[in-house]
Amino acid sequence: MKWVIDKKAEKIVAMGNLKWFRRENAPAGSTARCTDGCLVERSCPYSAIKEYVDVVGRSHVLDIPENVPDRKLAALERLKTSNYGRCVYRMDNDQPDHYVSSIQFSDNVTASFSMEAFTAYHGRRTRVMGAMGDMVGDMNELVIHDFRTKKETRFVPDAEDVAGYKNSGHGGGDWLLVKDFVQAVAQQNPALLTSTIDESIESHIMGFMAESSRKNGRVMEVKI
């Protein structure tokens, strides 16, 4: 958001907590791990076995070597020992499962951020609202609406798939950031950087201030 808006953040406020994924909400018959004979594993929407074994494409987070002959069996074994196999209700995690934040930037630009665990979709969805139109995008396309002409234009991002970026982390963004950094260092040209360390530090401070706001219930000033 900071990168898109390209203005200084002035104030931030956040609310949210860990409401549902708590031990007291664990279903009867559940166990410490989905692989421990959990009686409700097949009906649980948060089953690690359904997420990482039944759907093989998700198992990349388990760091299974490419040459393993039976990836489903390997994924199941990893769930028996890694955090990915632990019951989501019985973790010691304190990450909020629902969270909202409002930010005021300079020049009276406002933005809102929402992180929700309880959706039928995943990934990032962004909406940019302006006086003459708006833009709505996700990891697959960007749709621009022109208020004056009522025209709708759709763009499909091309993350240089010839280099294998499109199917990598965050819609290809991870590798492209690294690519720009390597090129900037190789050519000694800071203009090639997608983002600078100053911008990264500022966005981190925004995150720290948001967490302070969430815990203390106050609007926080973002001071660099």
N, C-alpha and C positions, 0 to 999 in steps of 0.2 A: 504493500500500500504506500509506504514511504517512497519507494522507487517510482511508482506510477504518478503520484501526486507531485513529487519533486518540490516539496515545501517543508519548512520546519514544523515539527509537531510541538504544540504548546501545552495542551492539557489532555489528560486521558483518565477515563473511569471504566472500571470493569466489575462484573458480577458473575457469579457461578460457583458451583461446588460439586463435590462427589456425592450425588444423591442416590443413585440406583445401584451402582456396582459396589455394594457393601455386603459384609458377611451376613447381616441380618436379613438380607434379601435373597440369599442363596436358596435355590429350590431344594425341597426335601429330597434326599437321595443323592444329592450332588457330592462330589469328592474334591480333594485338593487339586487333582489333575483330571483332565478329561479322559486320560488313559488309565485311570485307576478303577475302572468298573463303574463309572458314574451311571446311575439309573435313569437319568433324564438327558443324557448326552444326545440322543437321537432327536429329541424334541426341543432341545435348547437352541435358540437362535445364535448363541455365541460359542457354539461348540468348536474347539480348535481342530478337532478331527475333520469336521465338515469343511472347515475353512482352509486347512493346509494339506489334508490327505485326500479327501474326496475331490477337491479342486486343485489339481497338480500345479497349475500355473501360479498359485500363490506361494508355493514352497520356496521361492528364491530367498525369502527372508531367513530361512533356516540354514543358509550357507552349505547346501548339499553339493558335493563335487559333481561336475558334469558327467563323469564317466561311471556313475553309479547305475547299475543295471535296473534296479527296482526303486524308483524314486518315491513311490508311495510308502513302501516299507521303511525306507530311510527317513522319510518325513515323520512317520509314526514313532520311530526310535528317538528322533530329536525331540519330539513332544514329551517324551518320558523324562527328559533331563533338563530341558531349557524352559525359560519363563513363558515361551509361547504356548506351552502345554498346560499351564496352570489355570485353574478356574478363575474366570474374570471377576467373580464375586468374592473370591477368597485371597486376593492379592494384597500386598502391603502398599500398593500404589495410592498416592494422594492426588493424582491428576484429576481435575474436574471432568465430569462426563457431559456437562453442558456449560457454556461460557459465552458471554457477550461483552463487547467493549465498544465504547464510543470515543472518538479522537477528534480534537479540534486542531487543525493546522493553521498556519499563518494565512492571511488573505481571506479569512472566514470560510475556509474549506473544511467540511466535516466528513467524517467517515465512520462506518460501523463495521465491526468484525464479529462473526458468530462461528463458534466451533461446537458441533453437535455430534454426539455418538449415535443418536437415534434417527437415522435417515435410511431410506431404501437405496440411496446412491452414495458414492464415495468421491473423494477428490476435492478439488477446489472450484468454486463457482464465484465469479466476480461480476459486479454490476457497477458501471461508471455512469453517473447521471450528470448531464450538462444542460445548458439553456436551449441549445439547438438540436439536441439528440441524446441518445444514450447508447451504451455498449454493454452487451451481455456476453460473457465468455466462460468457457470451462476448459478442460484439458484437451478438447477436441476441436472446438471452433469458436470464432468470435463473430457476433452478430451486431451490426451497427444499424440503428434506426435514426433516420433523419426526420425531425419533427416538421420541417418546412415542406419537404417533398413527399413525405410518407413512404419514402423508399427504404427498403431493407436490403442490406448488403451483408453477405456471409463470407468469412475468410476461414480457410483451413490452414493451420500453421504447418510450415515445412521445417522441421528441426533437422535438416540435412540428413535424411535417412540413409543416404549413401554411406555415411560414416557410422551408421548404427545408433544414432542419438535418439531418434524418435521413440524407440521402445525402452529407453533407459529411464532412470529416476526422474520424477516430476515432469513428465512429458518431454523429456530431453533437455530440460533446463540445467540439470546438474553438470552434464558433460560439456554443454556449451559455455557455462561459466568457467570451467576449467580450461577449455580451449582458448577462450579470450585471455585468461590470465597467462597461460603459457606463451601465447603470441605477443602479449604486451611485454613480458619479460625478455623474450627472445629478440624483439625489435626495440627494446628500451623505449616503448611508446605508451605512456599512460592513457592516451586517448582511446586505446583499444579495449580498455577495461569496461566491462558491462556495469560494474558497481565498484565503488571505492571502499577502502577500509573505514573512512570517515562516515560514509553512509551506513555501513554495517554496524559500526559502533552506535550510531544514533538509533538505529532500529532495535538494537539490543537494549539500550536504555529505555526505549518505549515499552519493551516487553517487561523489564524489571519494574517500571513504574505502574504498569497495568496490574501486575501481580501484587504490588504493594497496595494498590487501590482495592483490589478484590478482597484482600485480607483485612484491611483497615476501614473499608467503607467510606473512603474519601476520594474526592477529585484530586488528582495529582498533577502538579506542574512538571513538564518535561524539561529538565535543565541539563545542558551539555557541559 
